[in-house]
């Protein structure tokens, strides 16, 4: 019983909860003969959520969590023209925003001694597309909005659940015996075709690069 008590104390001493937030640069890979968007521009979003990690030994930990992630892409079309030999710039832009709830399961290898450690991590991720919208804008000397259109991700033309892979690296340091901070970057590659279109040949998969600042509490 004494050995079991020491084991449980050691088990919970390596458990951490935290919060993480940071910017995200994402894009969508769109392929297929039915695609009219060949080279979309990246979208600047945000990722934030809560994390949980368990470290059976100092050099290895298992990390998961629940995150909100706003990703998307930008499609633009130039419509410039001339008036009396003067170039008039004009542009149409469609900004697609997709809102995901993400749950990764990452194996994390920690290296370094002392209060500051580096880490690398990798693992699968399951995501749920909650909703989205398309914001259209026009630029003709000045910018103005054309309208916003909602995307129903529960429609049969989309797949809400996505499987992906995550790799990352960063540093973490101790503030005291219970509190710690981390700064890292992650790359997400979605493996699921988010478009479930039975007629047109369109295949979509998202990717994102994020930077996250975190605060952790060790129990």
Residue pairs with C-beta under 8 A, 6 or more apart in sequence:
12 219
13 218
13 219
14 54
14 55
14 56
14 61
14 218
15 52
15 53
15 54
15 218
15 219
16 51
16 52
16 53
16 54
16 55
16 180
16 216
16 217
16 218
16 219
17 50
17 51
17 52
17 216
17 217
17 219
18 50
18 51
18 52
18 53
18 182
18 214
18 215
18 216
18 217
19 48
19 49
19 50
19 51
19 214
19 215
20 47
20 48
20 49
20 50
20 51
20 65
20 67
20 182
20 212
20 213
20 214
20 215
21 46
21 47
21 48
21 49
21 212
21 213
21 214
22 46
22 47
22 48
22 210
22 211
22 212
22 213
23 44
23 45
23 46
23 47
23 210
23 211
24 44
24 45
24 46
24 47
24 69
24 70
24 71
24 208
24 209
24 210
25 42
25 43
25 44
25 45
25 208
25 209
25 210
26 42
26 43
26 45
26 71
26 72
26 73
26 206
26 207
26 208
26 209
27 40
27 41
27 42
27 43
27 73
27 206
27 207
27 208
28 40
28 72
28 73
28 96
28 204
28 205
28 206
28 207
29 204
29 205
29 206
29 207
30 37
30 38
30 40
30 202
30 203
30 204
31 202
31 203
31 204
32 200
32 201
32 202
32 203
33 200
33 201
34 197
34 200
34 201
34 202
35 201
35 202
37 75
40 73
40 74
40 75
41 73
41 74
41 75
41 76
42 73
42 74
43 71
43 72
43 73
43 74
43 95
43 96
43 97
45 69
45 70
45 71
45 72
45 97
45 208
46 69
46 70
47 67
47 68
47 69
47 70
47 102
47 208
47 210
47 212
48 67
48 68
49 65
49 66
49 67
49 68
49 102
50 65
50 66
50 67
51 63
51 64
51 65
51 214
51 216
52 63
52 64
52 65
53 61
53 62
53 63
53 64
53 108
53 216
54 61
54 62
55 61
55 62
55 110
58 110
59 109
59 110
59 111
60 107
60 108
60 109
60 110
61 108
61 110
62 105
62 106
62 107
62 108
63 104
63 105
63 106
63 108
63 121
64 103
64 104
64 105
64 106
65 103
65 104
66 101
66 102
66 103
67 101
67 102
67 103
67 104
68 99
68 100
68 101
68 102
69 99
69 100
69 101
69 102
69 127
69 208
69 210
70 97
70 98
70 99
70 100
71 97
71 98
71 100
71 206
71 208
72 95
72 96
72 97
72 98
72 132
73 96
73 206
74 93
74 94
74 95
74 96
75 93
75 94
75 96
76 91
76 92
76 93
76 94
77 91
77 92
77 93
78 89
78 90
78 91
79 90
79 91
79 92
80 87
80 88
80 89
80 90
80 91
81 87
81 88
81 90
82 88
88 140
88 141
89 139
89 140
89 141
90 138
90 139
90 140
91 138
91 139
91 140
92 136
92 137
92 138
92 139
93 136
93 137
93 138
93 139
94 134
94 135
94 136
94 137
95 134
95 135
95 136
95 137
96 132
96 133
96 134
96 151
97 132
97 133
97 134
97 135
98 129
98 132
98 151
98 153
98 206
99 129
99 130
99 131
99 132
100 127
100 128
100 129
100 130
100 162
101 127
101 128
101 130
102 125
102 126
102 127
102 128
103 125
103 126
103 127
104 123
104 124
104 125
104 166
105 123
105 124
105 125
106 121
106 122
106 123
106 166
106 168
107 121
107 122
107 123
108 119
108 120
108 121
109 119
109 120
109 121
110 117
110 118
110 119
110 172
111 117
111 118
111 119
112 118
115 173
115 174
116 171
116 172
116 173
116 174
117 171
117 172
117 173
118 169
118 170
118 171
119 169
119 170
119 171
119 172
119 184
120 167
120 168
120 169
121 166
121 167
121 168
121 169
121 186
122 165
122 166
122 167
122 168
123 165
123 166
124 163
124 164
124 165
124 166
125 163
125 164
125 165
125 166
125 188
126 161
126 162
126 163
126 164
127 161
127 162
127 163
127 164
127 190
128 160
128 161
128 162
129 153
129 158
129 159
129 160
129 161
129 162
129 194
130 153
131 150
131 151
131 152
131 153
132 150
132 151
132 153
133 148
133 149
133 150
133 151
134 148
134 149
134 151
135 145
135 147
135 148
136 145
136 146
136 147
136 148
136 149
137 143
137 144
137 145
137 146
138 144
138 146
151 158
152 158
153 160
154 160
156 196
157 195
157 196
157 197
158 194
158 195
158 196
159 192
159 193
159 194
159 195
159 196
161 192
162 190
162 191
162 192
162 194
162 206
163 190
163 191
163 192
164 188
164 189
164 190
164 191
164 192
165 188
165 189
165 191
166 186
166 187
166 188
166 189
167 186
167 187
168 184
168 185
168 186
168 187
169 184
169 185
170 182
170 183
170 184
170 185
170 212
171 182
171 183
171 184
172 180
172 181
172 182
172 183
172 184
172 214
172 216
173 180
173 181
173 182
174 180
175 181
177 218
178 217
178 218
179 215
179 216
179 217
179 218
180 215
180 216
180 217
180 218
181 213
181 214
181 215
181 216
182 212
182 213
182 214
182 215
182 216
183 211
183 212
183 213
183 214
184 211
184 212
184 214
185 209
185 210
185 211
185 212
186 209
186 210
186 212
187 207
187 208
187 209
187 210
188 206
188 207
188 208
188 209
188 210
189 205
189 207
190 205
190 206
190 207
191 205
192 205
193 203
193 204
193 205
194 204
194 205
194 206
195 202
195 203
195 204
